[in-house]
Amino acid sequence: MKQFYYLVLILFLCLACKDEVVPKPKGYLRLEYPEANYVKTEVGQVPFSFEANTLANKINSKKLLSTTESYAINVEYSSLKGTIYLTYKSINNSEKNLVDFLRDAQNFTQKHTNKADEIKETEYSNKQNKVYGMFYEVGGNAASQSQFYVTDSTEHFVTGSLYFYAKPNYDSILPAAKYLEKDIRRIMETVKWK
């Protein structure tokens, strides 16, 4: 009888050990950020204003040496380890300047195509405030996840891009990139020329 018991036990163990292999689902960090609170922002002598998230802990600007009036504005988010870099350039009523600025902005985005999985373009137009432009959402392990440019087509031109202080690993920075994408769109959509 003992032999029969051992035989049943061995048979049971052999049949019970066949686990079905189930692939482990991908895990993502659940990062939550505070609800965005936007305030009108004017920076030094920069000839435009915009709305910035109060989560941005530092906003600074500096005048650039250029053939046209130019400024660099940095909107820093140290808690997210990222910065939105804005550049303002005066068009000086020159169609050539506008064409050059547009070409530079579009070429800057296209430089990311070798690392990007995709680049989605969204046109922007606000006739009331005379703000026209393009927003680029860059997918994949590119250095910058969001970029844009806006202009009034006669006097002002602004470009913007988002960068993180980390190696571009799309899965890791995606939550922060999506959060700051809303901020960069808000900046773009609230630009008011002075």
C-alpha positions as CSV (number, residue, x, y, z in Angstrom):
1,M,0.0,0.0,0.0
2,K,2.9,2.3,0.7
3,Q,4.2,1.8,-2.8
4,F,0.8,2.7,-4.2
5,Y,0.8,5.9,-2.1
6,Y,4.3,6.8,-3.3
7,L,3.4,6.1,-6.9
8,V,0.2,8.3,-6.6
9,L,2.3,11.1,-4.9
10,I,5.0,11.0,-7.6
11,L,2.4,11.0,-10.4
12,F,0.6,13.9,-8.7
13,L,3.8,15.9,-8.4
14,C,4.8,15.2,-12.0
15,L,1.4,16.4,-13.3
16,A,1.1,19.3,-10.8
17,C,4.5,20.8,-11.7
18,K,3.5,21.8,-15.2
19,D,2.9,25.5,-14.7
20,E,1.8,27.4,-17.7
21,V,4.3,30.1,-18.6
22,V,2.6,33.5,-18.5
23,P,4.6,36.5,-19.7
24,K,5.1,39.2,-17.1
25,P,3.4,42.4,-18.0
26,K,5.4,45.6,-18.5
27,G,5.6,47.7,-15.4
28,Y,5.5,51.5,-15.4
29,L,6.2,53.9,-12.7
30,R,3.1,55.6,-11.4
31,L,4.3,59.2,-11.0
32,E,1.8,61.8,-10.0
33,Y,2.5,65.5,-10.3
34,P,0.6,68.4,-8.8
35,E,-2.2,70.0,-10.8
36,A,-0.7,72.8,-13.0
37,N,-1.2,76.3,-11.8
38,Y,-0.4,78.8,-14.5
39,V,0.5,82.5,-14.0
40,K,1.3,85.3,-16.5
41,T,5.1,85.6,-16.8
42,E,7.1,88.6,-18.0
43,V,10.9,88.2,-18.1
44,G,13.2,91.2,-18.1
45,Q,13.3,93.0,-21.5
46,V,11.9,90.1,-23.4
47,P,9.2,91.5,-25.8
48,F,6.6,88.9,-25.1
49,S,4.8,87.4,-22.1
50,F,3.5,83.9,-21.5
51,E,1.9,81.7,-18.8
52,A,4.2,79.4,-16.9
53,N,3.5,76.7,-14.4
54,T,4.2,77.6,-10.8
55,L,6.1,74.3,-10.5
56,A,8.8,75.9,-12.6
57,N,11.2,77.0,-9.8
58,K,13.4,79.3,-11.9
59,I,12.9,81.4,-15.0
60,N,15.8,83.5,-16.3
61,S,16.8,85.2,-19.4
62,K,19.8,86.7,-21.1
63,K,20.3,88.8,-24.1
64,L,22.1,87.0,-27.0
65,L,24.7,88.5,-29.4
66,S,23.0,88.4,-32.8
67,T,22.3,90.5,-35.8
68,T,18.7,90.8,-34.5
69,E,17.4,91.4,-31.0
70,S,17.6,88.0,-29.4
71,Y,17.0,86.5,-26.0
72,A,17.4,83.1,-24.4
73,I,14.8,82.2,-21.7
74,N,15.1,79.1,-19.5
75,V,12.1,77.7,-17.6
76,E,13.6,75.3,-15.1
77,Y,11.8,72.4,-13.3
78,S,14.4,71.1,-10.9
79,S,11.9,68.6,-9.3
80,L,11.4,67.0,-12.7
81,K,15.0,67.5,-13.8
82,G,14.0,69.3,-17.0
83,T,14.1,72.7,-18.6
84,I,12.0,74.4,-21.3
85,Y,14.4,76.4,-23.4
86,L,12.9,79.4,-25.3
87,T,14.7,81.6,-27.8
88,Y,13.3,84.9,-29.0
89,K,14.5,86.6,-32.2
90,S,13.3,89.8,-33.7
91,I,12.3,89.5,-37.4
92,N,13.0,93.2,-38.2
93,N,10.3,93.2,-40.9
94,S,12.5,91.1,-43.2
95,E,10.9,88.2,-45.1
96,K,14.4,86.7,-45.4
97,N,14.8,86.6,-41.6
98,L,11.4,84.9,-41.2
99,V,12.2,82.3,-43.8
100,D,15.6,81.6,-42.3
101,F,14.1,81.3,-38.8
102,L,11.4,79.0,-40.0
103,R,13.9,76.8,-41.8
104,D,16.2,76.7,-38.7
105,A,13.3,75.7,-36.4
106,Q,12.1,72.9,-38.7
107,N,15.7,71.6,-39.3
108,F,16.3,71.6,-35.6
109,T,13.3,69.2,-35.1
110,Q,14.3,67.1,-38.1
111,K,17.8,66.5,-36.5
112,H,16.0,64.2,-34.0
113,T,14.6,61.9,-36.7
114,N,17.5,59.4,-36.3
115,K,16.6,58.7,-32.6
116,A,12.8,59.4,-32.8
117,D,10.2,56.8,-33.4
118,E,7.9,59.4,-34.7
119,I,7.4,63.2,-34.9
120,K,3.8,64.5,-34.8
121,E,3.2,68.0,-36.0
122,T,0.3,70.1,-34.8
123,E,-0.4,73.5,-36.4
124,Y,-1.3,76.4,-34.1
125,S,-3.1,79.6,-35.0
126,N,-4.5,82.4,-32.8
127,K,-5.6,85.2,-35.2
128,Q,-6.8,87.4,-32.3
129,N,-3.3,87.6,-30.7
130,K,-1.4,87.2,-34.1
131,V,0.4,84.0,-33.0
132,Y,1.0,81.3,-35.5
133,G,3.2,78.3,-35.3
134,M,3.8,74.6,-35.1
135,F,4.1,72.1,-32.2
136,Y,6.2,69.0,-32.5
137,E,5.7,65.9,-30.3
138,V,8.8,63.7,-30.6
139,G,8.4,60.0,-29.7
140,G,11.2,57.6,-28.8
141,N,14.6,58.1,-27.3
142,A,15.2,61.6,-28.8
143,A,17.0,64.2,-26.7
144,S,14.0,66.6,-26.8
145,Q,10.4,65.3,-26.5
146,S,8.5,68.5,-27.3
147,Q,9.4,71.5,-29.6
148,F,7.6,74.4,-31.0
149,Y,7.9,77.7,-32.8
150,V,5.5,80.7,-32.9
151,T,5.6,84.0,-34.8
152,D,3.5,87.0,-35.7
153,S,5.1,86.8,-39.2
154,T,6.3,90.4,-39.1
155,E,8.3,91.2,-36.0
156,H,8.6,88.3,-33.5
157,F,9.8,84.7,-33.6
158,V,10.0,82.3,-30.6
159,T,11.2,78.7,-30.5
160,G,11.0,76.3,-27.6
161,S,12.2,72.9,-26.7
162,L,12.1,70.6,-23.7
163,Y,15.2,68.8,-22.4
164,F,15.8,66.6,-19.4
165,Y,19.1,66.3,-17.4
166,A,19.2,62.6,-18.0
167,K,20.0,60.1,-20.8
168,P,16.9,60.0,-23.1
169,N,15.2,56.8,-22.1
170,Y,11.6,57.3,-23.4
171,D,9.9,54.9,-21.0
172,S,11.6,56.5,-17.9
173,I,10.9,60.1,-18.8
174,L,7.5,59.6,-20.4
175,P,5.4,60.7,-17.4
176,A,7.5,63.9,-16.9
177,A,7.6,64.5,-20.6
178,K,3.8,64.3,-20.9
179,Y,3.3,66.6,-17.9
180,L,5.7,69.2,-19.3
181,E,4.3,68.8,-22.8
182,K,1.1,70.5,-21.4
183,D,3.3,73.3,-20.0
184,I,5.1,73.9,-23.3
185,R,1.8,73.9,-25.1
186,R,0.4,76.4,-22.6
187,I,3.5,78.6,-23.1
188,M,3.0,78.5,-26.9
189,E,-0.8,79.2,-26.6
190,T,-0.5,82.1,-24.2
191,V,2.3,84.1,-25.9
192,K,1.4,87.8,-26.2
193,W,3.6,90.2,-28.0
194,K,4.5,93.5,-26.3
